[in-house]
């Protein structure tokens, strides 16, 4: 099953279909980064992308650090 989640960016509505088990997590994260009830400009979209990419970068560094510890 899937769920449709929408967001307004640059005056246009964009909807994405995501799996039911992922939908609550995505909605929670989107509330942190976007105005879910109104419009979001492209600058806000870029900021959210850079923020999430940085979080992924830090997670990967932490995974590498943990893997190196376990190899000893």
ROKEVO-717274 format. One line per 8 residues: number of its first residue (from 1); for each residue y, z negated, x negated of N, C-alpha, C, O, CB. Coordinates in Angstrom, 1 decimal, decimal comma, padded with zeros to 4 digits. Each point is the difference from the previous one (the first is absolute). Glycine has a CB too. Layout:
% ROKEVO-717274
NUM) Y Z X Y Z X Y Z X Y Z X Y Z X ~ ...
This chain:
% ROKEVO-717274
1) -001,2 000,0 -000,8 001,2 000,0 000,8 001,2 000,0 -000,9 000,0 -000,4 -001,2 -001,2 -000,8 003,1 ~ 002,3 001,7 -001,3 001,3 000,0 -000,8 001,1 -000,5 000,9 -000,1 000,0 001,3 -000,7 001,9 -002,7 ~ 001,9 -002,3 000,8 001,2 -000,4 000,7 001,2 000,8 -000,5 000,1 000,2 -001,2 -001,1 -002,6 001,5 ~ 001,9 002,7 000,5 001,2 000,7 -000,3 001,1 -000,9 -000,3 000,3 -000,9 000,8 -001,0 002,9 000,6 ~ 001,4 -001,9 -002,6 001,1 -000,8 -000,4 001,2 000,9 -000,2 -000,2 001,0 -000,7 -001,3 -002,8 -000,3 ~ 002,6 001,4 001,5 001,2 000,9 -000,1 001,2 -000,7 -000,7 000,1 -001,2 -000,1 -000,9 002,4 002,1 ~ 001,6 -000,3 -002,6 001,2 -000,5 -000,7 001,1 001,1 000,1 -000,3 001,2 -000,1 -001,1 -002,6 -001,5 ~ 002,6 001,0 001,8 001,1 001,0 000,0 000,7 000,0 -001,4 000,4 -001,0 -000,6 000,0 000,5 003,1
9) -000,4 001,7 -003,0 000,6 000,3 -001,3 001,0 001,2 000,1 -000,4 001,1 000,5 -001,7 -002,1 -001,7 ~ 003,3 000,8 000,8 001,0 001,1 000,1 000,2 000,6 001,4 000,2 001,2 000,1 -000,9 -000,7 -002,5 ~ 000,6 -001,4 003,4 000,1 000,4 001,3 -001,2 000,7 000,7 000,1 000,4 001,1 002,3 -000,2 -001,7 ~ -003,5 -000,1 -000,1 -001,2 000,6 000,5 -001,1 -001,1 000,0 -000,1 -000,9 -000,8 000,8 003,2 000,0 ~ -001,6 -002,2 001,8 -001,1 -000,9 000,2 -001,2 000,6 -000,7 -000,3 001,2 000,2 001,2 -002,1 001,9 ~ -001,6 000,1 -002,9 -001,2 000,4 -000,7 -001,1 -000,9 000,4 000,2 -001,2 000,0 001,1 002,1 -002,0 ~ -002,4 -000,3 002,4 -001,2 -000,8 000,4 -001,1 000,3 -000,9 -000,2 001,1 -000,4 000,9 -001,1 002,8 ~ -001,5 -001,1 -002,7 -001,2 000,2 -000,8 -001,1 -000,7 000,7 000,1 -001,0 000,6 001,2 001,1 -002,8
17) -002,5 000,5 002,0 -001,2 -000,6 000,6 -000,7 -000,7 -001,2 -000,3 000,6 -001,0 000,1 001,2 002,8 ~ -000,1 -003,1 -001,5 -000,7 -000,8 -001,0 -001,2 -000,7 000,6 000,0 -000,1 001,2 002,1 -000,2 -002,5 ~ -003,1 000,0 000,5 -001,1 -000,8 000,5 000,4 -001,3 000,6 000,9 -000,6 -000,4 -002,4 001,7 -001,3 ~ 000,8 -001,5 002,8 000,3 -001,2 000,7 000,1 -001,3 -000,9 000,8 -000,8 000,1 -001,9 001,8 001,9 ~ 000,1 -001,0 -003,0 000,0 -001,2 -000,9 001,2 000,0 -001,0 000,3 -001,1 -000,5 -002,8 001,0 000,8 ~ 003,1 001,2 -000,6 001,1 000,1 -000,9 001,3 -000,1 000,7 001,0 -000,4 -000,6 -002,4 001,8 -000,8 ~ 001,5 -001,1 002,7 001,2 000,0 000,8 000,8 -001,3 -000,1 001,2 000,0 -000,2 -002,3 001,7 001,7 ~ 000,5 -002,8 -001,2 000,8 -001,3 000,0 000,6 -000,3 -001,4 001,2 -000,4 -000,1 -002,7 -000,5 001,8
25) 000,8 001,2 -002,8 000,5 -000,2 -001,3 001,2 001,0 -000,2 001,1 -000,5 -000,5 -003,3 -000,2 -000,4 ~ 002,1 001,9 001,2 001,1 001,0 -000,2 001,2 -000,4 000,9 001,1 000,1 -000,6 -002,8 001,7 000,1 ~ 001,5 -002,2 001,7 001,1 -000,4 000,8 000,8 -001,1 -000,6 001,2 -000,1 000,0 -002,5 000,9 002,1 ~ 000,5 -001,8 -002,6 000,6 -001,2 -000,6 000,9 000,4 -001,2 001,1 -000,5 -000,2 -003,1 -000,9 001,0 ~ 001,4 002,3 -001,6 000,7 000,4 -001,2 001,3 000,8 000,4 001,0 -000,1 -000,7 -003,2 000,1 -000,6 ~ 002,0 000,9 002,3 001,2 000,8 000,4 001,1 -000,8 000,5 001,2 000,3 -000,2 -002,8 001,5 000,8 ~ 001,3 -002,9 000,1 001,1 -000,9 000,5 000,8 -000,6 -001,2 001,2 -000,2 000,1 -002,7 -000,4 001,9 ~ 000,8 000,4 -003,1 000,7 -000,6 -001,2 001,0 001,1 -000,6 001,0 -000,4 -000,5 -003,0 -001,1 000,1
33) 001,6 002,8 000,5 000,7 001,0 -000,7 001,0 000,8 000,8 000,9 000,7 -000,5 -002,8 -000,6 -001,0 ~ 001,6 000,0 002,9 000,8 000,9 000,8 000,5 -000,7 001,3 -000,5 -001,1 000,4 -000,9 003,0 -001,3 ~ 002,4 -001,2 001,5 000,4 -000,4 001,3 -000,9 000,7 001,0 000,1 001,2 000,3 002,3 -001,4 -001,1 ~ -003,3 -000,6 001,4 -001,0 000,6 000,9 000,5 000,4 001,3 -000,6 000,8 000,7 -001,1 -002,2 -001,8 ~ 002,9 000,9 001,5 000,5 000,2 001,3 001,2 001,1 000,0 000,5 000,4 001,0 -001,2 -002,7 -000,3 ~ 001,1 002,7 -001,9 001,1 000,9 -000,1 -000,3 001,0 -001,1 -001,1 000,2 -000,4 002,7 -002,0 001,2 ~ -000,5 002,5 -001,2 -000,1 001,1 -001,0 000,0 -000,6 -001,4 000,6 -001,0 -000,3 000,5 002,5 001,9 ~ -001,8 -000,8 -002,5 000,0 -000,3 -001,5 000,5 001,2 -000,7 -000,4 001,2 000,3 -001,5 -002,9 000,0
41) 002,7 001,5 -001,3 000,5 001,2 -000,8 -001,0 000,3 -001,1 -000,8 -000,8 -000,3 003,2 000,3 000,9 ~ -002,2 001,6 -001,2 -000,9 000,5 -001,1 000,1 -001,0 -001,2 -001,0 -000,2 -000,7 001,2 002,6 001,5 ~ 001,0 -002,9 -001,0 000,1 -001,0 -001,2 -000,9 -001,2 000,2 -000,6 -000,5 -000,9 003,0 001,3 000,6 ~ -002,4 -001,3 001,6 -000,9 -001,1 000,3 -001,5 000,3 -000,3 -000,8 -000,8 -000,4 002,5 000,0 002,1 ~ -002,0 002,1 -001,3 -001,4 000,5 -000,2 -000,4 000,0 -001,5 -001,0 -000,4 -000,4 001,2 001,8 002,6 ~ 000,8 -000,9 -003,0 -000,3 000,1 -001,4 -000,1 -001,4 -000,6 -000,9 -000,2 -000,8 002,2 002,4 000,7 ~ -000,4 -003,1 000,5 -000,1 -001,4 -000,5 -001,3 -000,6 000,3 -000,6 -000,7 -000,8 003,1 000,5 001,1 ~ -003,0 000,4 001,0 -001,3 -000,6 000,4 -001,1 000,6 -000,9 -001,0 -000,7 -000,4 001,8 000,3 002,8
49) -000,8 001,7 -002,6 -001,0 000,7 -000,8 000,0 -000,6 -001,5 -001,1 -000,3 -000,5 001,3 002,4 001,9 ~ 000,9 -002,2 -002,0 000,1 -000,6 -001,3 -000,5 -001,4 000,0 -000,7 -000,4 -001,0 002,7 001,9 000,4 ~ -001,6 -002,3 001,5 -000,5 -001,4 000,1 -001,5 -000,1 000,1 -000,6 -000,8 -000,7 002,8 000,2 001,9 ~ -002,8 001,4 -000,3 -001,5 000,0 000,1 -000,7 000,5 -001,2 -001,0 -000,5 -000,4 001,3 000,8 002,9 ~ 000,3 000,7 -003,1 -000,6 000,5 -001,3 000,1 -001,0 -001,1 -000,9 -000,1 -000,8 001,6 002,4 001,5 ~ 000,4 -003,1 -000,7 000,1 -001,0 -001,0 -001,1 -001,1 000,2 -000,6 -000,5 -000,9 003,1 001,0 000,7 ~ -002,7 -000,9 001,5 -001,0 -000,9 000,3 -001,4 000,5 -000,4 -000,8 -000,8 -000,5 002,2 000,0 002,4 ~ -001,7 002,0 -001,7 -001,2 000,6 -000,4 -000,2 000,0 -001,5 -001,0 -000,4 -000,6 001,0 001,9 002,6
57) 001,1 -001,2 -002,7 000,0 -000,1 -001,5 -000,3 -001,4 -000,5 -000,8 -000,2 -000,9 002,5 002,0 000,9 ~ -001,1 -002,8 000,6 -000,3 -001,4 -000,4 -001,4 -000,4 000,3 -000,6 -000,7 -000,8 003,0 000,2 001,2 ~ -002,9 001,0 000,8 -001,4 -000,3 000,3 -001,0 000,6 -001,0 -001,0 -000,6 -000,4 001,7 000,5 002,8 ~ -000,4 001,3 -002,8 -000,9 000,7 -001,0 000,0 -000,7 -001,3 -001,0 -000,1 -000,7 001,4 002,3 001,9 ~ 000,8 -002,6 -001,6 000,1 -000,8 -001,3 -000,8 -001,3 000,1 -000,6 -000,4 -001,0 002,9 001,4 000,6 ~ -002,2 -001,7 001,5 -000,8 -001,2 000,2 -001,5 000,3 000,0 -000,7 -000,8 -000,6 002,7 -000,2 001,9 ~ -002,4 002,0 -000,7 -001,4 000,4 000,0 -000,5 000,3 -001,4 -001,0 -000,5 -000,4 001,2 001,4 002,7 ~ 000,6 -000,2 -003,1 -000,3 000,3 -001,4 -000,1 -001,3 -000,8 -000,9 -000,1 -000,8 002,0 002,3 001,0
65) -000,2 -003,1 000,1 000,0 -001,3 -000,8 -001,3 -000,8 000,4 -000,6 -000,5 -000,9 003,2 000,5 000,9 ~ -002,9 000,0 001,2 -001,2 -000,7 000,4 -001,3 000,6 -000,5 -000,9 -000,7 -000,5 002,1 000,0 002,6 ~ -001,2 002,0 -002,1 -001,2 000,7 -000,6 -000,1 -000,2 -001,5 -001,1 -000,2 -000,5 001,3 001,9 002,3 ~ 000,9 -001,8 -002,5 -000,1 -000,3 -001,4 -000,5 -001,4 -000,3 -000,8 -000,2 -000,9 002,7 001,8 000,5 ~ -001,5 -002,5 001,3 -000,5 -001,4 -000,1 -001,5 -000,1 000,2 -000,7 -000,7 -000,7 002,9 -000,1 001,5 ~ -002,7 001,6 000,1 -001,5 000,0 000,3 -000,8 000,7 -001,0 -001,2 -000,3 -000,1 001,8 000,2 002,5 ~ 000,0 001,0 -003,2 -000,8 000,7 -001,0 -000,2 -000,9 -001,3 -000,9 000,4 -000,8 001,9 001,7 001,7 ~ -000,3 -003,2 -001,0 -000,2 -000,8 -001,2 -001,3 -000,7 000,0 -000,3 -000,8 -000,9 002,7 000,5 000,8
